[in-house]
Amino acid sequence: MRSFLALPAVLLLIACQGPSPIQTSARGQLRSEVEQEVMDMHQLHHGDCAAARLVAARIVQDGTGVTQELWTLEGCGRAFTYDVTINHEGMGGQVSVHEHEAGEAVP
């Protein structure tokens, strides 16, 4: 009988967590590829901050077959942002990652 009472409470807690801070158009293996590409780009440009972790992503522009996203990593007391372009056409999709320039406006 207790398990019947506990299940609704657990489901309510899960529902109250809110949306994930990672909002991306990439799914499955493509999402894993995007995450790895962002981490690789970070390591290339900021190898002295290996402790950075992905904390957020959002879709900036959703076009026909191509999505522009902004991904954020935090570590070493800083936030690092990366522009990600995902081309969903073709076999599985293609990913392009560039560090967001400090002077650029964040859409």
N, C-alpha and C positions, 0 to 999 in steps of 0.2 A: 504494500500500500504506500509506503514511503517513497518508493521509486516513482510512482505516478505523480506525487506532489513535487518531487525534486526536478523532474524533467521540464515542466513549464517554467520553473524558476531559472534553470540553465538556459533555456531558449530565450527567455526575456533578457538575460544578461548579454547574450551574444548579439541580440538585435539592438541593444542600446549602445553598442560599441561605436556605431556610426560608420560612415563610409571609410574605406581604406585611403590613406594619404597617397597611395600609388594609383593614380588614374591614368591608364594607358590604353591605347587601342591594340597593343600587342597581346596575344594570347599564347598560352602553352610554350612551345619551344622558342617561338619568336620573342616572347617576353624574356625568357632566360638569356637569349642572345643579346637583347637590348641591355639588360642589366650587366652582362659581362663586358660589352663594348664600352659602356659608361665607366665601369670600374677600370678597364684597361686604359682608357683615355685619361682618367684621373691619375693613374699610376705613372703614365708617360709624362704628364705635365707637373705633377705634384708628388713625386716619389718619396719626398721627405714626410708625407702625411699618409702613411699606409693605413691608418686607423679609420679613415673616412668610411661612412656607411650610407647607403641609400635611405633617404627619409621621405621623399615626396616626388611625385611626378604629376604633371597635368597636361591635358591636351590643349594646345594653343590654337591650332587650326586643323579642322578635319575636312580634307578635300576628297575628291573622287580618287580613291586608291592610294592617296598619300596623306599622311598625318604628320603635323609638326607638333612636337612635345617639348616641354621644359622639365628636365630632371634635376633634382637637388640632392647633393651629398653633404653631410656634416662631419667634421672631424678637425682635430687640432685647433679648436676654438674658432673655426670659420665655416662658412657655407660656400659650397662650390656649385655652380649651375652649368648645365650642359644642354645645348640645343640638339634635339634628336629628330631626325627625319626618318619616317618609316614608310616604305613603299610596299603596299600590300599586294601588288600585282605580281604574278609569276609564281614560282615554286617557293612557298613559305614566306616570301617577303625579303626585303633588303633593308639594312639599317645604316644610317650615316650619323656620326656623333661629332660635334664640335664644341669646344669650350665656349660658353657664353661670354662675350666680351664685356669687361667691366663697365665700359661707357654706354653699352647698348641698353635701351629701355627694356624692362621685363614686361612682356604683354600681359 
